[in-house]
Amino acid sequence: MKILITGGAGYIGNTIAFALTDAGHHPVILDEQPFQADETLASFDYYQGDIADKALLTNIIQAHPEILLVIHCAAKIDVAESTLEPELYYKNNFSKSIEMVNHLIDLGVNKLILSGTASLYNSETAYSFDENATPNPTSPYARSKYFLELALNDISKARDFQFFIFRYFNPIGSDKELRTGFRGANKSSLLNSLIQCTSLNNRFQINGTDWDTRDGSTIRDFVDVRDLADAHVLAAEAFGKNTLSVPLNTFGLPIINLGSEQGVTVKEFVSVFISATTSDLVVELAGRRSGDIIGGYASSKLARELLGWTPSTSLETSILNSIRWASKLSPV
């Protein structure tokens, strides 16, 4: 099966491309990044350009008429940047996506899997979010993604178009063969902070130890990026064969969460990091910071029932693969 992946040169999209290839499928990549003739991209049909470029989309579908569906990963994802440049996020994540979808439908490609975000959920309470949880997008980034979900739903009622949405929190790790991984600087991530403190021999500070969680620290949800990619493969296979029917949630949207089921507290994450890396990192406990929230995690019950998917990679393996990938990018 041929599948178009927008944002296919990015962290998640590229991992999905390899997972599809490993399963015997033919991914076609569309990404705004210039092509780099390295082991990551050289094995794919690669098109550089804008997702809203109608001429480019037409060329891609004419060259690959067997494309059955699109996995839409292309998006701006920096929450902090979105508050400074909201118009950029609404244009890229919302407006251009609508243009792309409508033109693809005109070209006969009428199925789409949206790479969504669980940041739409209200993470002020540490409960497991299922697909019926009330959306509470609090940044231009999250709102741009939610508005797209609503627009896709409206389009599906007016045109011959089928879609569903994957929502998840924080991808971590690398492809198992270290063919893909996170590129760039995610300085605010918990893992990056731990790596930096270890390399600089600094103390790591856990802020807030009196939350209503298992151990008092805030809670996060991490899912290995290859596990996420495998879910997309399972869904694409079923969706392409018309054997996947995603029930509508309370708000009338076809959504499947991909989560760790129980989350991980900051204390637990730090403990796994120290054990996995045999680090002598010194940890300090401190009070809450202004604006901190308790956090939350996503249920993946529906993914188990519909796709037979559960996350299978341990947090320790994900952490070590992240570090191995970073070392591969910047060998000492």
Buried (B, 14 or more C-beta within 10 A) or exposed (E): BBBBBBBBBBBBBBBBBBBBBBBEBBBBBBBBBEBEEEEBBEEBBBBEBBBBBBEBBBEBBEEBEEBBBBBBBBBBBBBEBBEEBBEBBBBBBBBBBBBBBBBBBBBEBBBBBBBBBBBBBBBEEBBBBBBEBEBEBBBBBBBBBBBBBBBBBEBBEEEEBBBBBBBBBBBBBBBBEEBBBBBEEBEEBBBBBBBEBBEEEEEBEBBBBEBEBBEBBBBBBBBBBBBBBBBBBBBBBBBBEEEBEBEEBEBEBBBBBBBBBEBBBBBBBBBBBBEBBEBEBEBEEEEBEEEEBBBBBBBBBBBEEBBEBBBEBEBEBBBBBBBEBBEEEEEE
